[in-house]
């Protein structure tokens, strides 16, 4: 049995794109959250999208807590420990997760004021893209 896309002599045409298909967000979220739970992330409270990875048991300064908010195919993670971040990102990249600068989440610009420490989400970026 040959996997889809493995034969270089065949071209596949999608009947329907994943984006725009009503169940696509749920399918993507289910796949990602299953992998994250297997990796060690646990949901917090009654939110199925806010997760925590507790790795305080790791030796040296690699331990700590990694927080992740996952929404469909978009996520925002944070930790105080750069060693834990680097360890986790290596594993995430191995399963095709992209690491990007935290300047946008759910199409809202993320603004951080270094003086006050306040973080704001600005939906104006998303609105401008829709209007354009």
N, CA, C and O atoms as CSV, one atom per row, in Angstrom:
chain,resi,resn,atom,element,x,y,z
A,1,UNK,N,N,0.838,-1.183,0.000
A,1,UNK,CA,C,0.000,0.000,0.000
A,1,UNK,C,C,0.878,1.239,0.000
A,1,UNK,O,O,1.826,1.335,0.780
A,2,UNK,N,N,0.570,2.168,-0.856
A,2,UNK,CA,C,1.356,3.380,-0.993
A,2,UNK,C,C,0.651,4.549,-0.312
A,2,UNK,O,O,-0.566,4.703,-0.412
A,3,UNK,N,N,1.439,5.370,0.382
A,3,UNK,CA,C,0.851,6.520,1.066
A,3,UNK,C,C,0.524,7.623,0.070
A,3,UNK,O,O,1.157,7.754,-0.977
A,4,UNK,N,N,-0.473,8.403,0.425
A,4,UNK,CA,C,-0.889,9.531,-0.384
A,4,UNK,C,C,0.286,10.478,-0.615
A,4,UNK,O,O,0.959,10.880,0.334
A,5,UNK,N,N,0.526,10.830,-1.863
A,5,UNK,CA,C,1.582,11.775,-2.193
A,5,UNK,C,C,2.952,11.168,-2.356
A,5,UNK,O,O,3.905,11.905,-2.608
A,6,UNK,N,N,3.105,9.860,-2.227
A,6,UNK,CA,C,4.407,9.223,-2.332
A,6,UNK,C,C,4.801,8.907,-3.771
A,6,UNK,O,O,5.986,8.735,-4.059
A,7,UNK,N,N,3.837,8.829,-4.673
A,7,UNK,CA,C,4.135,8.542,-6.073
A,7,UNK,C,C,4.370,9.856,-6.800
A,7,UNK,O,O,3.434,10.639,-6.961
A,8,UNK,N,N,5.617,10.125,-7.250
A,8,UNK,CA,C,5.909,11.406,-7.897
A,8,UNK,C,C,5.226,11.566,-9.257
A,8,UNK,O,O,5.219,12.666,-9.810
A,9,UNK,N,N,4.654,10.494,-9.806
A,9,UNK,CA,C,3.983,10.570,-11.101
A,9,UNK,C,C,2.504,10.903,-10.985
A,9,UNK,O,O,1.824,11.031,-12.003
A,10,UNK,N,N,1.996,11.045,-9.773
A,10,UNK,CA,C,0.583,11.350,-9.576
A,10,UNK,C,C,0.423,12.725,-8.948
A,10,UNK,O,O,1.216,13.126,-8.096
A,11,UNK,N,N,-0.595,13.435,-9.370
A,11,UNK,CA,C,-0.937,14.731,-8.795
A,11,UNK,C,C,-2.313,14.584,-8.162
A,11,UNK,O,O,-3.244,14.080,-8.790
A,12,UNK,N,N,-2.432,15.019,-6.935
A,12,UNK,CA,C,-3.691,14.910,-6.210
A,12,UNK,C,C,-4.387,16.254,-6.197
A,12,UNK,O,O,-3.748,17.288,-6.000
A,13,UNK,N,N,-5.688,16.245,-6.405
A,13,UNK,CA,C,-6.469,17.466,-6.348
A,13,UNK,C,C,-7.412,17.381,-5.145
A,13,UNK,O,O,-8.132,16.398,-4.973
A,14,UNK,N,N,-7.396,18.421,-4.323
A,14,UNK,CA,C,-8.288,18.454,-3.172
A,14,UNK,C,C,-9.696,18.807,-3.619
A,14,UNK,O,O,-9.894,19.761,-4.371
A,15,UNK,N,N,-10.667,18.044,-3.160
A,15,UNK,CA,C,-12.065,18.381,-3.434
A,15,UNK,C,C,-12.522,19.530,-2.555
A,15,UNK,O,O,-13.381,20.320,-2.945
A,16,UNK,N,N,-11.940,19.619,-1.363
A,16,UNK,CA,C,-12.300,20.675,-0.437
A,16,UNK,C,C,-11.083,20.972,0.435
A,16,UNK,O,O,-10.453,20.053,0.959
A,17,UNK,N,N,-10.759,22.227,0.588
A,17,UNK,CA,C,-9.622,22.607,1.420
A,17,UNK,C,C,-9.951,22.375,2.890
A,17,UNK,O,O,-11.114,22.445,3.289
A,18,UNK,N,N,-8.938,22.101,3.683
A,18,UNK,CA,C,-9.149,21.894,5.112
A,18,UNK,C,C,-9.691,23.167,5.759
A,18,UNK,O,O,-10.622,23.112,6.562
A,19,UNK,N,N,-9.102,24.319,5.406
A,19,UNK,CA,C,-9.623,25.573,5.943
A,19,UNK,C,C,-10.967,25.866,5.299
A,19,UNK,O,O,-11.128,25.743,4.085
A,20,UNK,N,N,-11.911,26.246,6.108
A,20,UNK,CA,C,-13.245,26.523,5.606
A,20,UNK,C,C,-14.186,25.341,5.753
A,20,UNK,O,O,-15.405,25.506,5.706
A,21,UNK,N,N,-13.639,24.168,5.927
A,21,UNK,CA,C,-14.465,22.974,6.130
A,21,UNK,C,C,-14.865,22.966,7.600
A,21,UNK,O,O,-13.982,22.960,8.458
A,22,UNK,N,N,-16.162,22.964,7.933
A,22,UNK,CA,C,-16.599,23.141,9.324
A,22,UNK,C,C,-15.879,22.272,10.367
A,22,UNK,O,O,-15.494,22.803,11.409
A,23,UNK,N,N,-15.676,20.963,10.142
A,23,UNK,CA,C,-15.020,20.183,11.203
A,23,UNK,C,C,-13.495,20.307,11.246
A,23,UNK,O,O,-12.861,19.696,12.106
A,24,UNK,N,N,-12.891,21.083,10.338
A,24,UNK,CA,C,-11.429,21.097,10.253
A,24,UNK,C,C,-10.752,21.585,11.528
A,24,UNK,O,O,-9.749,21.012,11.951
A,25,UNK,N,N,-11.288,22.637,12.146
A,25,UNK,CA,C,-10.686,23.149,13.371
A,25,UNK,C,C,-10.712,22.127,14.487
A,25,UNK,O,O,-9.747,21.988,15.238
A,26,UNK,N,N,-11.822,21.410,14.593
A,26,UNK,CA,C,-11.951,20.396,15.640
A,26,UNK,C,C,-11.005,19.230,15.397
A,26,UNK,O,O,-10.396,18.713,16.334
A,27,UNK,N,N,-10.879,18.815,14.134
A,27,UNK,CA,C,-9.985,17.703,13.790
A,27,UNK,C,C,-8.540,18.076,14.119
A,27,UNK,O,O,-7.801,17.281,14.700
A,28,UNK,N,N,-8.148,19.288,13.743
A,28,UNK,CA,C,-6.787,19.758,14.015
A,28,UNK,C,C,-6.545,19.836,15.525
A,28,UNK,O,O,-5.505,19.390,16.009
A,29,UNK,N,N,-7.501,20.402,16.270
A,29,UNK,CA,C,-7.367,20.521,17.721
A,29,UNK,C,C,-7.276,19.144,18.377
A,29,UNK,O,O,-6.440,18.930,19.255
A,30,UNK,N,N,-8.133,18.207,17.956
A,30,UNK,CA,C,-8.122,16.865,18.545
A,30,UNK,C,C,-6.773,16.176,18.335
A,30,UNK,O,O,-6.234,15.555,19.250
A,31,UNK,N,N,-6.241,16.295,17.128
A,31,UNK,CA,C,-4.955,15.666,16.830
A,31,UNK,C,C,-3.835,16.288,17.669
A,31,UNK,O,O,-3.012,15.578,18.247
A,32,UNK,N,N,-3.817,17.625,17.726
A,32,UNK,CA,C,-2.776,18.309,18.493
A,32,UNK,C,C,-2.907,18.027,19.989
A,32,UNK,O,O,-1.909,17.748,20.654
A,33,UNK,N,N,-4.123,18.096,20.523
A,33,UNK,CA,C,-4.280,17.900,21.967
A,33,UNK,C,C,-3.987,16.459,22.377
A,33,UNK,O,O,-3.498,16.229,23.483
A,34,UNK,N,N,-4.275,15.488,21.516
A,34,UNK,CA,C,-3.930,14.097,21.806
A,34,UNK,C,C,-2.412,13.946,21.934
A,34,UNK,O,O,-1.918,13.319,22.871
A,35,UNK,N,N,-1.683,14.526,20.985
A,35,UNK,CA,C,-0.222,14.451,21.047
A,35,UNK,C,C,0.295,15.161,22.298
A,35,UNK,O,O,1.170,14.642,22.991
A,36,UNK,N,N,-0.248,16.354,22.589
A,36,UNK,CA,C,0.201,17.108,23.759
A,36,UNK,C,C,-0.077,16.361,25.058
A,36,UNK,O,O,0.751,16.382,25.968
A,37,UNK,N,N,-1.235,15.698,25.157
A,37,UNK,CA,C,-1.534,14.909,26.360
A,37,UNK,C,C,-0.572,13.730,26.479
A,37,UNK,O,O,-0.112,13.417,27.577
A,38,UNK,N,N,-0.265,13.080,25.370
A,38,UNK,CA,C,0.713,11.984,25.396
A,38,UNK,C,C,2.094,12.488,25.800
A,38,UNK,O,O,2.858,11.764,26.439
A,39,UNK,N,N,2.411,13.703,25.438
A,39,UNK,CA,C,3.702,14.321,25.764
A,39,UNK,C,C,3.790,14.684,27.246
A,39,UNK,O,O,4.885,14.771,27.800
A,40,UNK,N,N,2.636,14.897,27.890
A,40,UNK,CA,C,2.632,15.227,29.309
A,40,UNK,C,C,1.835,16.455,29.683
A,40,UNK,O,O,1.703,16.755,30.870
A,41,UNK,N,N,1.299,17.177,28.714
A,41,UNK,CA,C,0.472,18.344,29.015
A,41,UNK,C,C,-0.848,17.892,29.620
A,41,UNK,O,O,-1.407,16.870,29.222
A,42,UNK,N,N,-1.341,18.657,30.584
A,42,UNK,CA,C,-2.635,18.397,31.207
A,42,UNK,C,C,-3.463,19.667,31.154
A,42,UNK,O,O,-2.933,20.766,31.319
A,43,UNK,N,N,-4.765,19.520,30.923
A,43,UNK,CA,C,-5.630,20.697,30.886
A,43,UNK,C,C,-5.788,21.271,32.283
A,43,UNK,O,O,-5.717,20.547,33.277
A,44,UNK,N,N,-6.003,22.573,32.349
A,44,UNK,CA,C,-6.174,23.264,33.618
A,44,UNK,C,C,-7.626,23.678,33.786
A,44,UNK,O,O,-8.224,24.242,32.870
A,45,UNK,N,N,-8.184,23.406,34.934
A,45,UNK,CA,C,-9.555,23.792,35.235
A,45,UNK,C,C,-10.540,23.187,34.260
A,45,UNK,O,O,-10.377,22.051,33.816
A,46,UNK,N,N,-11.555,23.948,33.934
A,46,UNK,CA,C,-12.571,23.430,33.019
A,46,UNK,C,C,-12.316,23.860,31.579
A,46,UNK,O,O,-13.173,23.665,30.717
A,47,UNK,N,N,-11.151,24.441,31.307
A,47,UNK,CA,C,-10.791,24.842,29.953
A,47,UNK,C,C,-10.076,23.688,29.261
A,47,UNK,O,O,-9.064,23.187,29.752
A,48,UNK,N,N,-10.601,23.280,28.141
A,48,UNK,CA,C,-9.932,22.223,27.386
A,48,UNK,C,C,-8.778,22.738,26.560
A,48,UNK,O,O,-8.019,21.949,25.997
A,49,UNK,N,N,-8.629,24.063,26.477
A,49,UNK,CA,C,-7.601,24.632,25.609
A,49,UNK,C,C,-6.386,25.155,26.366
A,49,UNK,O,O,-5.332,25.351,25.762
A,50,UNK,N,N,-6.504,25.385,27.669
A,50,UNK,CA,C,-5.388,25.894,28.462
A,50,UNK,C,C,-4.711,24.717,29.139
A,50,UNK,O,O,-5.339,23.995,29.913
A,51,UNK,N,N,-3.425,24.521,28.850
A,51,UNK,CA,C,-2.718,23.323,29.298
A,51,UNK,C,C,-1.424,23.680,30.020
A,51,UNK,O,O,-0.860,24.761,29.848
A,52,UNK,N,N,-0.980,22.728,30.835
A,52,UNK,CA,C,0.266,22.909,31.571
A,52,UNK,C,C,1.101,21.642,31.466
A,52,UNK,O,O,0.594,20.526,31.578
A,53,UNK,N,N,2.394,21.846,31.247
A,53,UNK,CA,C,3.361,20.753,31.280
A,53,UNK,C,C,4.223,20.973,32.508
A,53,UNK,O,O,4.951,21.962,32.580
A,54,UNK,N,N,4.155,20.070,33.477
A,54,UNK,CA,C,4.916,20.199,34.719
A,54,UNK,C,C,6.170,19.345,34.611
A,54,UNK,O,O,6.108,18.119,34.697
A,55,UNK,N,N,7.293,19.994,34.424
A,55,UNK,CA,C,8.574,19.298,34.308
A,55,UNK,C,C,9.547,19.765,35.390
A,55,UNK,O,O,10.748,19.889,35.152
A,56,UNK,N,N,9.005,20.020,36.580
A,56,UNK,CA,C,9.864,20.435,37.683
A,56,UNK,C,C,10.749,19.316,38.174
A,56,UNK,O,O,11.660,19.542,38.969
A,57,UNK,N,N,10.483,18.081,37.695
A,57,UNK,CA,C,11.276,16.932,38.108
A,57,UNK,C,C,12.543,16.757,37.273
A,57,UNK,O,O,13.359,15.890,37.585
A,58,UNK,N,N,12.731,17.555,36.220
A,58,UNK,CA,C,13.927,17.429,35.390
A,58,UNK,C,C,15.155,17.893,36.162
A,58,UNK,O,O,15.074,18.829,36.959
A,59,UNK,N,N,16.290,17.242,35.929
A,59,UNK,CA,C,17.505,17.599,36.676
A,59,UNK,C,C,18.080,18.956,36.239
A,59,UNK,O,O,17.825,19.432,35.133
A,60,UNK,N,N,18.854,19.550,37.131
A,60,UNK,CA,C,19.520,20.808,36.821
A,60,UNK,C,C,18.543,21.947,36.637
A,60,UNK,O,O,17.502,22.013,37.291
A,61,UNK,N,N,18.901,22.847,35.728
A,61,UNK,CA,C,18.014,23.984,35.502
A,61,UNK,C,C,17.117,23.778,34.291
A,61,UNK,O,O,16.649,24.757,33.710
A,62,UNK,N,N,16.863,22.536,33.893
A,62,UNK,CA,C,15.982,22.268,32.745
A,62,UNK,C,C,14.524,22.157,33.174
A,62,UNK,O,O,13.633,22.154,32.324
A,63,UNK,N,N,14.265,22.065,34.468
A,63,UNK,CA,C,12.908,21.866,34.949
A,63,UNK,C,C,12.099,23.141,35.033
A,63,UNK,O,O,12.634,24.250,35.011
A,64,UNK,N,N,10.783,22.953,35.130
A,64,UNK,CA,C,9.895,24.100,35.269
A,64,UNK,C,C,8.503,23.771,34.781
A,64,UNK,O,O,8.158,22.606,34.579
A,65,UNK,N,N,7.715,24.799,34.596
A,65,UNK,CA,C,6.336,24.657,34.132
A,65,UNK,C,C,6.194,25.385,32.803
A,65,UNK,O,O,6.651,26.517,32.644
A,66,UNK,N,N,5.554,24.717,31.858
A,66,UNK,CA,C,5.315,25.254,30.517
A,66,UNK,C,C,3.803,25.405,30.381
A,66,UNK,O,O,3.071,24.425,30.521
A,67,UNK,N,N,3.330,26.612,30.113
A,67,UNK,CA,C,1.901,26.874,29.921
A,67,UNK,C,C,1.617,27.034,28.432
A,67,UNK,O,O,2.403,27.641,27.705
A,68,UNK,N,N,0.494,26.488,27.983
A,68,UNK,CA,C,0.132,26.541,26.574
A,68,UNK,C,C,-1.360,26.761,26.433
A,68,UNK,O,O,-2.161,26.086,27.080
A,69,UNK,N,N,-1.731,27.708,25.585
A,69,UNK,CA,C,-3.129,27.905,25.220
A,69,UNK,C,C,-3.249,27.490,23.763
A,69,UNK,O,O,-2.618,28.086,22.889
A,70,UNK,N,N,-4.050,26.481,23.502
A,70,UNK,CA,C,-4.183,25.911,22.161
A,70,UNK,C,C,-5.589,26.174,21.653
A,70,UNK,O,O,-6.573,25.863,22.324
A,71,UNK,N,N,-5.675,26.747,20.470
A,71,UNK,CA,C,-6.977,26.992,19.851
A,71,UNK,C,C,-6.897,26.544,18.409
A,71,UNK,O,O,-6.221,27.177,17.597
A,72,UNK,N,N,-7.579,25.459,18.079
A,72,UNK,CA,C,-7.576,24.897,16.731
A,72,UNK,C,C,-6.144,24.632,16.303
A,72,UNK,O,O,-5.507,23.723,16.835
A,73,UNK,N,N,-5.619,25.401,15.356
A,73,UNK,CA,C,-4.245,25.179,14.903
A,73,UNK,C,C,-3.320,26.316,15.327
A,73,UNK,O,O,-2.266,26.510,14.722
A,74,UNK,N,N,-3.696,27.065,16.350
A,74,UNK,CA,C,-2.915,28.200,16.820
A,74,UNK,C,C,-2.660,28.017,18.309
A,74,UNK,O,O,-3.564,27.634,19.051
A,75,UNK,N,N,-1.463,28.281,18.741
A,75,UNK,CA,C,-1.143,28.125,20.149
A,75,UNK,C,C,-0.203,29.209,20.625
A,75,UNK,O,O,0.527,29.810,19.836
A,76,UNK,N,N,-0.227,29.452,21.919
A,76,UNK,CA,C,0.642,30.435,22.536
A,76,UNK,C,C,1.193,29.813,23.810
A,76,UNK,O,O,0.437,29.483,24.724
A,77,UNK,N,N,2.508,29.653,23.871
A,77,UNK,CA,C,3.136,29.009,25.014
A,77,UNK,C,C,4.056,29.943,25.759
A,77,UNK,O,O,4.559,30.918,25.202
A,78,UNK,N,N,4.274,29.636,27.034
A,78,UNK,CA,C,5.197,30.445,27.829
A,78,UNK,C,C,5.784,29.622,28.962
A,78,UNK,O,O,5.159,28.693,29.473
A,79,UNK,N,N,6.993,29.984,29.338
A,79,UNK,CA,C,7.668,29.398,30.490
A,79,UNK,C,C,8.734,30.381,30.953
A,79,UNK,O,O,9.217,31.202,30.173
A,80,UNK,N,N,9.095,30.290,32.223
A,80,UNK,CA,C,10.157,31.145,32.744
A,80,UNK,C,C,11.532,30.572,32.442
A,80,UNK,O,O,12.541,31.260,32.596
A,81,UNK,N,N,11.579,29.321,32.014
A,81,UNK,CA,C,12.843,28.618,31.864
A,81,UNK,C,C,13.174,28.407,30.392
A,81,UNK,O,O,12.490,27.650,29.703
A,82,UNK,N,N,14.208,29.066,29.914
A,82,UNK,CA,C,14.573,28.936,28.501
A,82,UNK,C,C,15.077,27.536,28.177
A,82,UNK,O,O,14.910,27.078,27.046
A,83,UNK,N,N,15.690,26.842,29.135
A,83,UNK,CA,C,16.144,25.472,28.881
A,83,UNK,C,C,14.952,24.545,28.652
A,83,UNK,O,O,14.987,23.703,27.755
A,84,UNK,N,N,13.899,24.693,29.455
A,84,UNK,CA,C,12.688,23.896,29.273
A,84,UNK,C,C,12.029,24.238,27.941
A,84,UNK,O,O,11.555,23.346,27.238
A,85,UNK,N,N,11.998,25.513,27.594
A,85,UNK,CA,C,11.432,25.940,26.307
A,85,UNK,C,C,12.169,25.245,25.158
A,85,UNK,O,O,11.547,24.669,24.266
A,86,UNK,N,N,13.497,25.309,25.196
A,86,UNK,CA,C,14.299,24.720,24.115
A,86,UNK,C,C,14.094,23.212,24.009
A,86,UNK,O,O,13.993,22.684,22.902
A,87,UNK,N,N,14.032,22.512,25.138
A,87,UNK,CA,C,13.779,21.065,25.114
A,87,UNK,C,C,12.418,20.751,24.501
A,87,UNK,O,O,12.294,19.848,23.674
A,88,UNK,N,N,11.409,21.496,24.909
A,88,UNK,CA,C,10.058,21.243,24.430
A,88,UNK,C,C,9.907,21.601,22.957
A,88,UNK,O,O,9.250,20.878,22.209
A,89,UNK,N,N,10.504,22.700,22.536
A,89,UNK,CA,C,10.379,23.124,21.140
A,89,UNK,C,C,11.042,22.124,20.201
A,89,UNK,O,O,10.544,21.901,19.097
A,90,UNK,N,N,12.139,21.525,20.607
A,90,UNK,CA,C,12.776,20.500,19.776
A,90,UNK,C,C,11.796,19.361,19.511
A,90,UNK,O,O,11.691,18.885,18.381
A,91,UNK,N,N,11.087,18.925,20.530
A,91,UNK,CA,C,10.110,17.842,20.365
A,91,UNK,C,C,8.903,18.294,19.538
A,91,UNK,O,O,8.386,17.520,18.732
A,92,UNK,N,N,8.456,19.522,19.726
A,92,UNK,CA,C,7.316,20.034,18.967
A,92,UNK,C,C,7.661,20.198,17.486
A,92,UNK,O,O,6.853,19.868,16.617
A,93,UNK,N,N,8.852,20.702,17.203
A,93,UNK,CA,C,9.281,20.875,15.811
A,93,UNK,C,C,9.400,19.512,15.121
A,93,UNK,O,O,9.171,19.405,13.917
A,94,UNK,N,N,9.754,18.479,15.877
A,94,UNK,CA,C,9.874,17.131,15.305
A,94,UNK,C,C,8.539,16.605,14.788
A,94,UNK,O,O,8.519,15.710,13.943
A,95,UNK,N,N,7.419,17.147,15.281
A,95,UNK,CA,C,6.092,16.733,14.791
A,95,UNK,C,C,5.443,17.859,13.972
A,95,UNK,O,O,4.219,17.977,13.922
A,96,UNK,N,N,6.277,18.671,13.341
A,96,UNK,CA,C,5.848,19.703,12.390
A,96,UNK,C,C,5.115,20.889,13.009
A,96,UNK,O,O,4.282,21.508,12.347
A,97,UNK,N,N,5.408,21.215,14.259
A,97,UNK,CA,C,4.872,22.427,14.867
A,97,UNK,C,C,5.864,23.555,14.586
A,97,UNK,O,O,7.070,23.381,14.755
A,98,UNK,N,N,5.360,24.696,14.161
A,98,UNK,CA,C,6.219,25.831,13.854
A,98,UNK,C,C,6.349,26.738,15.067
A,98,UNK,O,O,5.361,27.037,15.738
A,99,UNK,N,N,7.574,27.172,15.344
A,99,UNK,CA,C,7.802,28.161,16.392
A,99,UNK,C,C,7.918,29.524,15.716
A,99,UNK,O,O,8.748,29.722,14.829
A,100,UNK,N,N,7.080,30.453,16.146
A,100,UNK,CA,C,7.105,31.806,15.577
A,100,UNK,C,C,7.186,32.818,16.703
A,100,UNK,O,O,6.894,32.502,17.857
A,101,UNK,N,N,7.581,34.031,16.365
A,101,UNK,CA,C,7.610,35.102,17.358
A,101,UNK,C,C,6.197,35.360,17.867
A,101,UNK,O,O,5.244,35.328,17.088
A,102,UNK,N,N,6.054,35.614,19.159
A,102,UNK,CA,C,4.711,35.830,19.722
A,102,UNK,C,C,4.195,37.238,19.456
A,102,UNK,O,O,4.025,38.032,20.382
A,103,UNK,N,N,3.949,37.540,18.187
A,103,UNK,CA,C,3.428,38.865,17.862
A,103,UNK,C,C,1.945,38.819,17.504
A,103,UNK,O,O,1.311,39.857,17.314
A,104,UNK,N,N,1.396,37.604,17.412
A,104,UNK,CA,C,0.005,37.463,16.994
A,104,UNK,C,C,-0.549,36.142,17.534
A,104,UNK,O,O,0.139,35.122,17.512
A,105,UNK,N,N,-1.800,36.164,18.021
A,105,UNK,CA,C,-2.472,34.953,18.472
A,105,UNK,C,C,-3.940,35.093,18.130
A,105,UNK,O,O,-4.575,36.078,18.506
A,106,UNK,N,N,-4.486,34.112,17.419
A,106,UNK,CA,C,-5.868,34.151,16.949
A,106,UNK,C,C,-6.138,35.420,16.142
A,106,UNK,O,O,-7.199,36.033,16.254
A,107,UNK,N,N,-5.161,35.794,15.335
A,107,UNK,CA,C,-5.223,36.972,14.462
A,107,UNK,C,C,-5.332,38.291,15.217
A,107,UNK,O,O,-5.698,39.312,14.633
A,108,UNK,N,N,-5.021,38.278,16.499
A,108,UNK,CA,C,-4.963,39.519,17.271
A,108,UNK,C,C,-3.494,39.832,17.550
A,108,UNK,O,O,-2.734,38.965,17.982
A,109,UNK,N,N,-3.108,41.080,17.298
A,109,UNK,CA,C,-1.733,41.483,17.587
A,109,UNK,C,C,-1.501,41.444,19.095
A,109,UNK,O,O,-2.379,41.815,19.874
A,110,UNK,N,N,-0.328,41.000,19.498
A,110,UNK,CA,C,0.041,40.986,20.910
A,110,UNK,C,C,0.972,42.158,21.161
A,110,UNK,O,O,2.015,42.289,20.521
A,111,UNK,N,N,0.585,43.003,22.096
A,111,UNK,CA,C,1.382,44.176,22.435
A,111,UNK,C,C,1.804,44.081,23.891
A,111,UNK,O,O,0.980,43.836,24.772
A,112,UNK,N,N,3.108,44.278,24.139
A,112,UNK,CA,C,3.635,44.211,25.494
A,112,UNK,C,C,4.295,45.532,25.828
A,112,UNK,O,O,5.143,46.025,25.083
A,113,UNK,N,N,3.900,46.099,26.950
A,113,UNK,CA,C,4.503,47.336,27.429
A,113,UNK,C,C,5.588,46.950,28.431
A,113,UNK,O,O,5.275,46.501,29.534
A,114,UNK,N,N,6.873,47.122,28.059
A,114,UNK,CA,C,7.959,46.689,28.952
A,114,UNK,C,C,8.049,47.496,30.245
A,114,UNK,O,O,8.642,47.034,31.219
A,115,UNK,N,N,7.476,48.679,30.265
A,115,UNK,CA,C,7.529,49.504,31.480
A,115,UNK,C,C,6.522,49.007,32.506
A,115,UNK,O,O,6.868,48.816,33.671
A,116,UNK,N,N,5.278,48.797,32.085
A,116,UNK,CA,C,4.233,48.362,33.018
A,116,UNK,C,C,4.119,46.838,33.090
A,116,UNK,O,O,3.573,46.305,34.056
A,117,UNK,N,N,4.633,46.128,32.066
A,117,UNK,CA,C,4.498,44.675,32.014
A,117,UNK,C,C,3.142,44.215,31.518
A,117,UNK,O,O,2.853,43.018,31.527
A,118,UNK,N,N,2.300,45.156,31.083
A,118,UNK,CA,C,0.950,44.840,30.627
A,118,UNK,C,C,1.005,44.243,29.218
A,118,UNK,O,O,1.717,44.743,28.347
A,119,UNK,N,N,0.243,43.168,29.010
A,119,UNK,CA,C,0.128,42.533,27.702
A,119,UNK,C,C,-1.293,42.749,27.213
A,119,UNK,O,O,-2.252,42.481,27.936
A,120,UNK,N,N,-1.428,43.238,25.977
A,120,UNK,CA,C,-2.751,43.496,25.392
A,120,UNK,C,C,-2.895,42.731,24.083
A,120,UNK,O,O,-1.924,42.533,23.352
A,121,UNK,N,N,-4.115,42.306,23.804
A,121,UNK,CA,C,-4.453,41.710,22.517
A,121,UNK,C,C,-5.232,42.746,21.724
A,121,UNK,O,O,-6.247,43.261,22.193
A,122,UNK,N,N,-4.754,43.054,20.514
A,122,UNK,CA,C,-5.366,44.081,19.680
A,122,UNK,C,C,-5.999,43.438,18.448
A,122,UNK,O,O,-5.282,42.988,17.555
A,123,UNK,N,N,-7.347,43.388,18.384
A,123,UNK,CA,C,-8.011,42.771,17.236
A,123,UNK,C,C,-8.003,43.647,15.988
A,123,UNK,O,O,-8.498,43.222,14.944
A,124,UNK,N,N,-7.453,44.862,16.068
A,124,UNK,CA,C,-7.476,45.771,14.912
A,124,UNK,C,C,-6.729,45.173,13.724
A,124,UNK,O,O,-7.127,45.397,12.580
A,125,UNK,N,N,-5.657,44.418,13.964
A,125,UNK,CA,C,-4.907,43.776,12.869
A,125,UNK,C,C,-5.838,42.838,12.085
A,125,UNK,O,O,-5.870,42.859,10.855
A,126,UNK,N,N,-6.572,42.038,12.806
A,126,UNK,CA,C,-7.518,41.093,12.176
A,126,UNK,C,C,-8.592,41.847,11.396
A,126,UNK,O,O,-8.917,41.477,10.268
A,127,UNK,N,N,-9.138,42.892,11.989
A,127,UNK,CA,C,-10.176,43.675,11.340
A,127,UNK,C,C,-9.665,44.350,10.072
A,127,UNK,O,O,-10.367,44.394,9.062
A,128,UNK,N,N,-8.432,44.879,10.124
A,128,UNK,CA,C,-7.851,45.512,8.933
A,128,UNK,C,C,-7.675,44.488,7.806
A,128,UNK,O,O,-7.911,44.807,6.641
A,129,UNK,N,N,-7.266,43.269,8.141
A,129,UNK,CA,C,-7.099,42.225,7.116
A,129,UNK,C,C,-8.427,41.843,6.498
A,129,UNK,O,O,-8.494,41.597,5.293
A,130,UNK,N,N,-9.486,41.786,7.291
A,130,UNK,CA,C,-10.806,41.452,6.753
A,130,UNK,C,C,-11.297,42.539,5.807
A,130,UNK,O,O,-11.818,42.249,4.730
A,131,UNK,N,N,-11.123,43.813,6.224
A,131,UNK,CA,C,-11.560,44.929,5.394
A,131,UNK,C,C,-10.771,44.965,4.081
A,131,UNK,O,O,-11.330,45.236,3.019
A,132,UNK,N,N,-9.458,44.688,4.170
A,132,UNK,CA,C,-8.613,44.707,2.966
A,132,UNK,C,C,-9.018,43.579,2.038
A,132,UNK,O,O,-8.431,43.419,0.967
